[in-house]
Each structure stands twice: as structure tokens, then as C-alpha cells.
Amino acid sequence: MAREEGTALGQGGLSLGVAKLFFLVAGYVVSVALAQLLSPTAFGQYRVVSDLVAVPNMVLIQSLLFAVSRPMSAELASRPLEAARPVYAGLRRRGFVMALGLGGLVTAVFFIGADLLATYYFKDANTVTPLRVVAPIPLIYAMYAVNVGTLNATRRFHLQATLDIVMAASKTGLMLVAAGVGFGLGGVLGGFTGASLLALTLSVGFIAWSQGSYRQSAATGRIELPGMAKFTGLLLLFTGAVNLLVAADLLILQKFVTSEAQKVLVGFYSSANLVARVPYSVMVAVSLVMFPLIATLNARDDQAQISRYVTATTRVCVMLLVFMSSVGASAAPEVQKLLFPAAYGQVAEELRYLVWGLSGYSLAVTAAWICNSNHQSRLALGLVGAPLVTVVVAASVLVPRSFTGGAAMAVAIAGAVGAAGALAALHRFYGARLSLGFLIKIAGAAVAVEAAARAWAPAGKLAILAKLVVLAALFVAVVVISRAVTLDEVRGLRRAR
């Protein structure tokens, strides 16, 4: 039974991982396409507005999703069907009350405060309309999160994954159509709002279709529901720190803009920042697979297996991050030339720093999710909080001096702090060990990639693609030959046994 449960959770985690990967690819498609369709200044404004609204959006959806899913999953698993029905309904009601309160507050702040943000932060009156267009999204996302949390708790993982895919596909289509017909930044962001409303509508239909045995036809009297407020408060802090960490450099960079030329540089920098988020985004999918497996092992009180699993996870994560970072950093000029107009190549050096820094963030956030899975929320918050404080302080000092170069350097410094903290915590609390031999092998693969990249400077896009494939193959070959990480270790991430 335990093995079947672990397999089911692994399959569910895999379907969510696939959906998140689709969401990631769609997000990059729309951003790269918008860089071609919009001016650098407009593209920079799009990225800053998107990051600004993404912080509360992701805080709301992640916090409310888990605030509904975690207690509901536990209660439905421990109660007979008749007792579970009112708990199911009661937790959903509570979730919607929280969604209306929190989401409504954020929406009101964006809508009412659009003029102030446009005047004192963006220093551009043209951003008032885009800010008001995206203002409804936090409320929509909050309501959506309750439905997604319900699907997660009742293990309707494929429906949850379908919602992610529909959201990504509709957002991409609507935004690109708006940009293509010249609707401007407000119209482009209106596509985002429309896609979120479509996803919410579809989630209501999925809930109605999948309620099944939990449907109630009559009230059953007063019932005791598990608490949500304390758990939600911790999640709000954690997810807020995570999303601020990823967005901090771009948001701080915008704060120090003083000229039209710097607005253009923000657009260029945002393209490098976008590319550098690839390792981080890929690791989010890995975390979705790990979260339920570690939670399952923790429920069984199998600390020895948790230690072995976390050690294997850490090795694979470090290998993946160094793989993506070494290829991206060594071929930074070619990556910029491949994805964006020629002028965006100015920030190739910034991309080198950013890709390693964001990889450090990735390791810190992955370690934090492992801690959350094992009910160590304060440790998780500390792992994310340390690099967040570092990047805010470093960027505030370096950006006025070097602008985009200073922002990228701040991310690199904060990423190093986050990675060091993550490895130390995983070793101290879970016994995860990275041997010196493993580190030497991974470093050797990265050095080989850097040396090969310096020896080959292709010009055409096909040649650039070929170079990236060769660099990736070289890294993999060194890892396989040295047996730094084996295929069995990678496969083991899907199993909790």
C-alpha cells in the first residue's frame, strides 16, 4: 500500500512537472516574441510590470493553494465519507473568504495606487493603464488557487495540470495577438488578465465535475475544521520572500532609472534576466516532484530514507544547475543573439553573472521546499531570506554605480550566499553530503564546457544552436564518463521507497 501511494504521488508530481514545464516554455515563447514586437523600452516596462504583479500573484496562489490543500488532504484521508463531506465544503468556504480578503486587498492597491506607482516608481504616466489592466489578476488568482488547492487535495492532479496548460496556452495566444495588432502594452497585459479569467472559469467547471461523493445536498450542522490561518501566514511569508528574491534585481534596477537611455537598458537587462531564470524555473518542477515524496517519507517517520533521498536529490540538483549554468554562461553572447534582436547582446556579460546567481537561488529555494516538506518552515524562510537581504543590500549599493552590471553582480553575490546556506542546511539537518570527488567531477565538466565555448564563436543562428547542443553533450559526456551522477539517481527522484 505504501509503495502504491508513493507511486501514485510520483505520477501526480510528474504530471504537474510536465504542466509546469509547458508553462515555462510558453512563458519564454511569449517573452522572446514580445522582445521582437515591442521596443526595448516597452519590453522593459512589460517585464517590470509583470514582475511587480507576479510577486503578490504568486504569493496568493501558492499560499492559498497549500493552505487549502494541506488540511483538506489530511482531513479527507482520515475521515469516513459522511464526515468528510462537510469538512470539504467548510474548508472551501474558508478558503474563498481568505481569497476575497487578501486578493481583493491587493487588487484595490494596484488599481487605486496606479497613479502613484506610475509617477514615483516607473516615472512614466503611460504605465497607469497597464497597471490598472493587471489589477484584477490578484483577486482572480486568489479565487483560482482555492479551486486548484481542492483539486490537489483530492488528487485530481491531471485536472490541475490541465489548468496550468490552458492558462499558459491562452495567455501566450492572447498576448501575442494583442502585440501583433498593435494594441500596446495595456492590450498585451489585458491578454494576461483575460487568460487568468478563463482559467478561473475552467477551474469552476472542473470542481463541479469532480466533486462526486463530496457533494452536499443539505447542511449538516456545526463542525470543527482544522486551522488555516497560522499555516497560511507562514506560507505568505515564505512565498513572498521567494518571489521577491527572484524579482528584486529588476525591481531595484527600475527604481534607479533616471534617463530614457537607462529605460532602454532595463529592457536589455530584462532579457538576460529572463534567460537566467531557466535553471530556477526548471527546478520548480523538480520541487513539485520532491514535495509529496518527502512529505510521504516524513509521515512514515523514515529519517534514514529521507537522508538518502535528500542526498541523491542534492547531487542531481547541483548537477542540473551546473549543467544549465555552465552552458548558458559560457555561450552568453550567442544565447542573446539567438533569442533577441542584435542590440540586446549588450548585456551578455550581465547574463554570465545572472545565470550563476539565479542557479544559487534555485538551490536555496529547492532546499527550502525540502524543509517545508519536513515541517521546518522557519528554516525554509531563513534559507530564502538570507539571499533576499543580500541582493537588496548589494543591488542598492552597486546599481547606482554600475547600473545593469551592478544588478547582475548583486544577483551573483546573493546566489553564492543562497547556495552556501542551502548546502550547509541540507548537510546539518538531513545528512546530505557532496563528496569532494563529486564536486571535482562536476567542476571538470563545467571547465570543459567553458574551454570549448571559448574555442568556437559561430555567427549564424543554426551554428549557434549547434554550439549549444555540442556544449550540452560535452557536459553530459564528462558526467557520464566520470559517473558523477548515475541514471538510477535521477530515476530515484520519482520514487519514495
C-alpha positions as CSV (number, residue, x, y, z in Angstrom):
1,M,0.0,0.0,0.0
2,A,2.8,2.4,0.9
3,R,4.6,1.6,-2.4
4,E,1.4,2.2,-4.3
5,E,0.8,5.5,-2.6
6,G,4.3,6.7,-3.3
7,T,4.0,5.6,-7.0
8,A,0.7,7.5,-7.3
9,L,2.2,10.6,-5.8
10,G,5.2,10.3,-8.0
11,Q,3.0,10.0,-11.1
12,G,0.9,13.0,-10.0
13,G,4.0,15.0,-9.3
14,L,5.3,14.1,-12.8
15,S,2.1,15.3,-14.5
16,L,2.4,18.6,-12.6
17,G,6.0,18.8,-13.5
18,V,5.2,18.4,-17.2
19,A,2.5,21.0,-16.9
20,K,4.9,23.4,-15.2
21,L,7.5,22.7,-18.0
22,F,4.8,23.6,-20.6
23,F,4.0,26.8,-18.6
24,L,7.7,27.6,-18.5
25,V,8.2,27.1,-22.3
26,A,5.1,29.1,-23.1
27,G,6.3,31.9,-20.9
28,Y,9.6,32.1,-22.7
29,V,7.9,31.9,-26.1
30,V,5.7,34.9,-25.3
31,S,8.6,37.0,-23.8
32,V,11.0,36.3,-26.6
33,A,8.3,37.1,-29.2
34,L,7.4,40.3,-27.3
35,A,11.1,41.4,-27.4
36,Q,10.7,41.3,-31.2
37,L,7.3,43.0,-31.3
38,L,7.9,45.8,-28.8
39,S,10.6,48.5,-28.4
40,P,13.3,47.8,-25.8
41,T,11.7,50.4,-23.5
42,A,8.2,48.9,-23.8
43,F,9.6,45.4,-23.3
44,G,11.4,46.5,-20.2
45,Q,8.2,48.1,-18.9
46,Y,6.3,44.9,-19.7
47,R,8.9,42.8,-17.7
48,V,8.9,45.2,-14.7
49,V,5.1,45.4,-14.5
50,S,4.9,41.6,-14.9
51,D,7.4,41.1,-12.1
52,L,5.7,43.6,-9.9
53,V,2.3,42.0,-10.1
54,A,3.8,38.5,-10.1
55,V,5.1,38.9,-6.5
56,P,1.6,39.2,-4.9
57,N,0.1,36.9,-7.6
58,M,2.4,34.0,-6.8
59,V,2.2,34.6,-3.1
60,L,-1.6,34.4,-3.2
61,I,-1.8,31.3,-5.5
62,Q,0.9,29.3,-3.7
63,S,-0.1,30.2,-0.2
64,L,-3.9,29.7,-0.7
65,L,-3.3,26.5,-2.8
66,F,-1.3,24.9,0.0
67,A,-3.5,26.4,2.8
68,V,-6.5,24.6,1.2
69,S,-4.7,21.5,0.0
70,R,-2.7,20.6,3.1
71,P,-5.5,20.5,5.7
72,M,-8.1,19.2,3.3
73,S,-5.9,16.3,2.1
74,A,-5.2,15.3,5.7
75,E,-8.8,15.5,6.8
76,L,-10.2,13.7,3.8
77,A,-7.7,10.9,4.3
78,S,-8.5,10.4,8.0
79,R,-12.3,10.7,8.0
80,P,-15.1,8.4,6.7
81,L,-17.0,9.8,3.7
82,E,-20.0,11.1,5.6
83,A,-17.8,13.1,7.9
84,A,-15.5,14.3,5.1
85,R,-18.3,16.0,3.1
86,P,-18.9,18.9,5.5
87,V,-15.2,19.3,6.1
88,Y,-14.6,19.5,2.3
89,A,-17.3,22.2,2.0
90,G,-16.2,24.1,5.1
91,L,-12.6,24.3,4.1
92,R,-13.6,25.6,0.6
93,R,-15.8,28.3,2.2
94,R,-12.9,29.3,4.4
95,G,-10.5,29.4,1.5
96,F,-12.8,31.7,-0.5
97,V,-13.2,34.1,2.4
98,M,-9.4,34.4,2.7
99,A,-9.1,34.7,-1.1
100,L,-11.7,37.5,-1.2
101,G,-10.0,39.4,1.6
102,L,-6.3,39.0,0.5
103,G,-6.9,39.1,-3.3
104,G,-9.3,41.9,-3.1
105,L,-6.9,44.0,-1.0
106,V,-4.1,43.6,-3.5
107,T,-6.3,44.3,-6.4
108,A,-7.5,47.5,-4.7
109,V,-3.9,48.6,-4.0
110,F,-2.9,48.2,-7.7
111,F,-6.0,49.8,-9.1
112,I,-6.1,52.8,-6.7
113,G,-2.4,53.2,-6.5
114,A,-1.7,53.0,-10.2
115,D,-1.1,56.8,-10.5
116,L,1.4,56.8,-7.6
117,L,3.3,53.8,-8.9
118,A,3.4,55.4,-12.4
119,T,4.6,58.7,-11.1
120,Y,7.1,57.8,-8.4
121,Y,8.3,54.3,-9.4
122,F,8.1,54.0,-13.2
123,K,8.4,57.7,-13.7
124,D,6.1,57.3,-16.7
125,A,2.4,58.3,-16.9
126,N,1.9,55.7,-19.7
127,T,2.1,52.9,-17.2
128,V,-1.1,53.8,-15.4
129,T,-3.3,51.9,-17.8
130,P,-1.2,48.7,-17.9
131,L,-1.2,48.7,-14.0
132,R,-4.9,49.0,-13.9
133,V,-5.4,46.4,-16.5
134,V,-3.5,43.8,-14.4
135,A,-5.1,45.0,-11.1
136,P,-7.9,42.3,-11.2
137,I,-5.4,39.4,-11.6
138,P,-4.5,39.1,-7.8
139,L,-8.2,38.6,-6.9
140,I,-8.8,36.2,-9.8
141,Y,-5.6,34.2,-8.9
142,A,-6.7,34.0,-5.3
143,M,-10.1,32.5,-6.2
144,Y,-8.4,30.2,-8.7
145,A,-6.0,29.0,-6.0
146,V,-8.8,27.7,-3.8
147,N,-10.1,25.5,-6.7
148,V,-6.6,24.3,-7.6
149,G,-5.9,23.5,-3.9
150,T,-9.1,21.5,-3.9
151,L,-8.1,19.5,-6.9
152,N,-4.7,18.9,-5.4
153,A,-6.2,17.7,-2.1
154,T,-8.5,15.3,-3.8
155,R,-5.6,14.1,-6.0
156,R,-7.1,15.3,-9.3
157,F,-3.5,16.0,-10.5
158,H,-4.3,15.7,-14.1
159,L,-7.1,18.3,-13.9
160,Q,-4.7,20.6,-12.0
161,A,-2.1,20.1,-14.7
162,T,-4.7,20.8,-17.4
163,L,-5.5,24.1,-15.8
164,D,-1.8,25.1,-15.9
165,I,-1.6,24.2,-19.6
166,V,-4.8,26.1,-20.5
167,M,-3.6,29.1,-18.6
168,A,-0.2,29.1,-20.4
169,A,-1.6,28.5,-23.9
170,S,-4.3,31.1,-23.6
171,K,-2.0,33.7,-22.1
172,T,0.5,33.2,-24.8
173,G,-2.1,33.4,-27.6
174,L,-3.9,36.4,-26.3
175,M,-0.8,38.5,-25.5
176,L,0.8,37.8,-28.8
177,V,-2.3,38.6,-30.8
178,A,-2.6,41.9,-28.9
179,A,1.0,42.8,-29.6
180,G,0.8,41.7,-33.2
181,V,-2.2,44.0,-33.9
182,G,-0.6,46.9,-32.1
183,F,-2.8,47.2,-29.0
184,G,0.2,48.5,-27.0
185,L,1.4,47.5,-23.5
186,G,-2.1,47.8,-22.0
187,G,-3.6,45.5,-24.6
188,V,-0.8,43.0,-24.2
189,L,-1.2,42.8,-20.4
190,G,-5.0,42.6,-21.0
191,G,-4.3,39.3,-22.6
192,F,-2.8,38.1,-19.3
193,T,-5.9,39.2,-17.4
194,G,-8.2,37.5,-19.9
195,A,-6.2,34.2,-19.7
196,S,-6.4,34.3,-15.9
197,L,-10.2,34.8,-16.0
198,L,-10.6,31.9,-18.5
199,A,-8.6,29.6,-16.2
200,L,-10.7,30.6,-13.2
201,T,-13.9,29.8,-15.2
202,L,-12.5,26.4,-16.3
203,S,-11.4,25.6,-12.7
204,V,-15.0,26.2,-11.5
205,G,-16.2,23.7,-14.1
206,F,-13.6,21.1,-13.1
207,I,-14.6,21.4,-9.4
208,A,-18.3,20.9,-10.3
209,W,-17.4,17.9,-12.4
210,S,-15.1,16.2,-10.0
211,Q,-16.9,16.8,-6.6
212,G,-18.5,13.4,-6.8
213,S,-19.0,11.9,-3.4
214,Y,-18.1,15.1,-1.6
215,R,-21.2,16.9,-2.9
216,Q,-23.6,18.0,-0.1
217,S,-27.3,18.5,-0.6
218,A,-28.1,19.7,2.9
219,A,-26.4,21.4,5.9
220,T,-25.0,19.0,8.5
221,G,-24.7,21.4,11.5
222,R,-21.6,22.9,13.1
223,I,-18.3,21.1,12.5
224,E,-14.8,21.5,13.7
225,L,-12.4,22.5,10.9
226,P,-8.6,22.4,11.1
227,G,-6.9,25.7,11.4
228,M,-5.7,27.5,8.3
229,A,-4.6,31.0,9.4
230,K,-1.3,30.1,11.1
231,F,-0.2,27.8,8.3
232,T,-1.3,30.4,5.7
233,G,0.6,33.1,7.5
234,L,3.9,31.1,7.3
235,L,3.2,30.4,3.6
236,L,2.6,34.1,2.9
237,L,5.9,35.0,4.4
238,F,7.8,32.2,2.6
239,T,6.3,32.6,-0.9
240,G,6.6,36.4,-0.6
241,A,10.3,36.0,0.2
242,V,10.8,33.5,-2.7
243,N,9.1,35.7,-5.3
244,L,10.7,38.9,-4.1
245,L,14.1,37.1,-4.3
246,V,13.6,36.4,-8.0
247,A,12.3,39.8,-8.9
248,A,14.4,42.0,-6.6
249,D,17.2,42.9,-9.0
250,L,14.9,44.1,-11.8
251,L,12.6,46.0,-9.4
252,I,15.5,47.7,-7.8
253,L,17.0,48.5,-11.2
254,Q,13.8,50.2,-12.3
255,K,13.9,52.3,-9.1
256,F,17.2,53.9,-10.1
257,V,16.2,54.8,-13.7
258,T,16.9,58.5,-14.4
259,S,17.0,58.7,-18.2
260,E,15.5,57.4,-21.4
261,A,18.8,55.6,-22.2
262,Q,18.5,53.7,-18.9
263,K,14.9,52.7,-19.7
264,V,16.3,51.0,-22.8
265,L,19.0,49.3,-20.7
266,V,16.3,48.0,-18.4
267,G,14.7,46.3,-21.4
268,F,18.0,44.8,-22.4
269,Y,18.8,43.6,-18.9
270,S,15.3,42.1,-18.5
271,S,16.1,39.8,-21.5
272,A,19.2,38.5,-19.8
273,N,17.3,38.2,-16.5
274,L,14.7,36.1,-18.4
275,V,17.2,33.7,-19.8
276,A,18.9,33.3,-16.4
277,R,15.7,32.2,-14.8
278,V,15.7,29.0,-16.9
279,P,17.6,27.0,-14.2
280,Y,15.3,28.4,-11.5
281,S,12.1,27.6,-13.3
282,V,13.2,24.0,-14.2
283,M,14.0,23.4,-10.5
284,V,10.5,24.5,-9.6
285,A,9.2,21.4,-11.5
286,V,11.7,19.2,-9.6
287,S,10.5,20.6,-6.3
288,L,6.9,19.7,-7.2
289,V,8.0,16.1,-7.7
290,M,10.0,16.1,-4.4
291,F,7.5,17.8,-2.2
292,P,4.9,15.0,-1.9
293,L,7.6,12.3,-1.8
294,I,9.4,13.8,1.1
295,A,6.1,14.5,2.9
296,T,5.2,10.9,2.5
297,L,8.5,9.7,3.9
298,N,8.1,12.2,6.8
299,A,4.7,10.8,7.6
300,R,6.2,7.3,7.9
301,D,9.0,8.8,10.1
302,D,11.6,7.2,7.9
303,Q,14.5,9.5,8.7
304,A,17.2,7.2,7.2
305,Q,15.3,7.1,3.9
306,I,14.8,10.9,4.0
307,S,18.5,11.4,4.4
308,R,19.3,9.1,1.5
309,Y,16.7,10.7,-0.7
310,V,17.8,14.2,0.1
311,T,21.4,13.4,-0.6
312,A,20.5,11.9,-4.0
313,T,18.3,14.9,-4.7
314,T,21.0,17.4,-3.8
315,R,23.5,15.7,-6.1
316,V,21.1,15.7,-9.0
317,C,20.1,19.3,-8.4
318,V,23.7,20.5,-8.3
319,M,24.5,18.6,-11.4
320,L,21.4,20.0,-13.3
321,L,22.2,23.6,-12.1
322,V,25.8,23.5,-13.1
323,F,24.9,21.9,-16.4
324,M,22.4,24.7,-17.3
325,S,24.6,27.5,-15.9
326,S,27.8,26.4,-17.5
327,V,26.3,26.1,-20.9
328,G,24.3,29.4,-20.6
329,A,27.2,31.4,-19.1
330,S,29.9,30.2,-21.5
331,A,27.7,30.9,-24.6
332,A,26.1,34.1,-23.2
333,P,26.7,36.3,-26.3
334,E,25.4,33.5,-28.6
335,V,22.3,32.9,-26.4
336,Q,21.4,36.6,-26.5
337,K,21.9,36.7,-30.3
338,L,19.8,33.6,-30.8
339,L,16.8,34.8,-28.9
340,F,16.7,38.6,-29.1
341,P,17.4,41.4,-31.6
342,A,21.1,42.3,-32.0
343,A,21.1,45.3,-29.6
344,Y,20.2,43.0,-26.7
345,G,23.7,41.5,-27.0
346,Q,25.0,44.4,-24.9
347,V,24.1,42.6,-21.7
348,A,25.9,39.3,-22.5
349,E,28.3,39.9,-19.6
350,E,25.4,40.5,-17.2
351,L,23.9,37.2,-18.3
352,R,27.1,35.4,-17.2
353,Y,26.7,36.7,-13.7
354,L,22.9,36.3,-13.7
355,V,22.8,32.7,-14.7
356,W,25.1,31.6,-11.9
357,G,23.3,33.8,-9.4
358,L,19.9,32.5,-10.3
359,S,21.2,28.9,-10.0
360,G,22.2,29.7,-6.5
361,Y,18.7,31.0,-5.8
362,S,17.4,27.7,-7.3
363,L,19.4,25.6,-4.9
364,A,18.3,27.8,-1.9
365,V,14.6,27.5,-2.9
366,T,14.8,23.8,-3.6
367,A,16.4,23.2,-0.2
368,A,13.7,25.4,1.4
369,W,10.9,23.3,-0.2
370,I,12.6,20.2,1.2
371,C,12.5,21.9,4.7
372,N,8.8,22.8,4.1
373,S,8.0,19.2,3.2
374,N,9.5,18.2,6.6
375,H,7.6,20.8,8.6
376,Q,10.7,23.1,9.1
377,S,9.1,26.3,7.9
378,R,11.3,28.7,9.8
379,L,14.4,27.1,8.4
380,A,12.9,27.3,5.0
381,L,12.2,31.0,5.4
382,G,15.8,31.6,6.6
383,L,17.2,29.9,3.6
384,V,15.3,32.2,1.3
385,G,15.6,35.3,3.5
386,A,19.4,35.3,3.6
387,P,19.9,35.8,-0.2
388,L,17.0,38.2,-0.4
389,V,18.5,40.5,2.1
390,T,21.9,40.1,0.4
391,V,20.6,41.0,-3.1
392,V,18.6,44.0,-1.8
393,V,21.6,45.5,0.0
394,A,24.1,44.6,-2.7
395,A,21.9,46.0,-5.6
396,S,21.1,49.2,-3.7
397,V,24.9,49.8,-3.4
398,L,26.0,48.5,-6.8
399,V,23.2,49.6,-9.2
400,P,23.8,53.4,-8.7
401,R,27.5,52.8,-9.6
402,S,27.3,50.3,-12.5
403,F,23.5,50.1,-13.3
404,T,22.9,46.8,-15.1
405,G,26.4,45.4,-14.3
406,G,25.8,46.2,-10.6
407,A,22.4,44.5,-10.6
408,A,23.9,41.3,-12.2
409,M,26.8,41.3,-9.7
410,A,24.4,41.7,-6.8
411,V,22.5,38.6,-8.0
412,A,25.7,36.6,-8.3
413,I,26.7,37.5,-4.7
414,A,23.3,36.7,-3.4
415,G,23.2,33.4,-5.3
416,A,26.5,32.4,-3.7
417,V,25.1,33.1,-0.3
418,G,21.9,31.2,-1.0
419,A,23.8,28.1,-2.4
420,A,26.2,28.0,0.6
421,G,23.3,28.3,3.0
422,A,21.3,25.6,1.3
423,L,24.2,23.1,1.2
424,A,25.0,23.8,4.9
425,A,21.4,23.3,6.0
426,L,20.9,20.1,4.0
427,H,24.1,18.7,5.5
428,R,23.3,19.8,9.0
429,F,19.6,18.7,9.2
430,Y,19.4,15.9,6.6
431,G,22.9,14.5,6.5
432,A,23.2,15.3,2.8
433,R,26.8,15.1,1.7
434,L,28.5,16.1,-1.5
435,S,31.8,14.4,-1.7
436,L,35.0,16.2,-2.9
437,G,35.2,13.7,-5.8
438,F,31.7,14.6,-7.0
439,L,32.4,18.3,-6.8
440,I,35.7,17.9,-8.8
441,K,33.9,15.9,-11.5
442,I,31.1,18.5,-11.9
443,A,33.7,21.3,-11.9
444,G,35.6,19.5,-14.5
445,A,32.6,19.2,-16.7
446,A,31.9,23.0,-16.4
447,V,35.6,23.8,-17.2
448,A,35.4,21.6,-20.3
449,V,32.3,23.5,-21.4
450,E,33.9,26.9,-20.9
451,A,37.1,25.9,-22.8
452,A,35.1,24.5,-25.7
453,A,32.9,27.7,-25.8
454,R,35.9,30.0,-26.0
455,A,37.3,28.0,-28.9
456,W,34.2,28.4,-31.1
457,A,32.4,31.6,-32.0
458,P,29.7,30.8,-34.5
459,A,27.9,33.6,-36.4
460,G,24.6,32.2,-37.8
461,K,21.6,31.0,-35.7
462,L,21.9,27.4,-36.9
463,A,25.6,27.4,-35.9
464,I,24.7,28.8,-32.5
465,L,22.2,26.1,-31.9
466,A,24.8,23.5,-32.9
467,K,27.2,25.0,-30.5
468,L,24.7,24.9,-27.6
469,V,24.0,21.2,-28.4
470,V,27.7,20.4,-28.5
471,L,28.4,22.2,-25.2
472,A,25.5,20.3,-23.6
473,A,26.6,17.0,-25.0
474,L,30.2,17.7,-23.8
475,F,29.0,18.3,-20.2
476,V,26.8,15.2,-20.2
477,A,29.7,13.1,-21.6
478,V,32.0,14.2,-18.9
479,V,29.4,13.5,-16.2
480,V,28.6,10.0,-17.7
481,I,32.2,9.0,-18.2
482,S,33.2,10.2,-14.7
483,R,30.0,8.7,-13.2
484,A,29.4,11.9,-11.2
485,V,25.7,11.2,-11.3
486,T,24.1,8.0,-12.5
487,L,20.8,7.4,-14.3
488,D,19.5,5.5,-11.3
489,E,19.9,8.5,-9.1
490,V,17.8,10.6,-11.5
491,R,15.1,8.0,-11.7
492,G,15.1,7.7,-7.9
493,L,13.7,11.2,-7.6
494,R,10.3,9.9,-8.7
495,R,10.1,7.2,-6.0
496,A,9.7,7.3,-2.3
497,R,10.8,3.8,-1.2
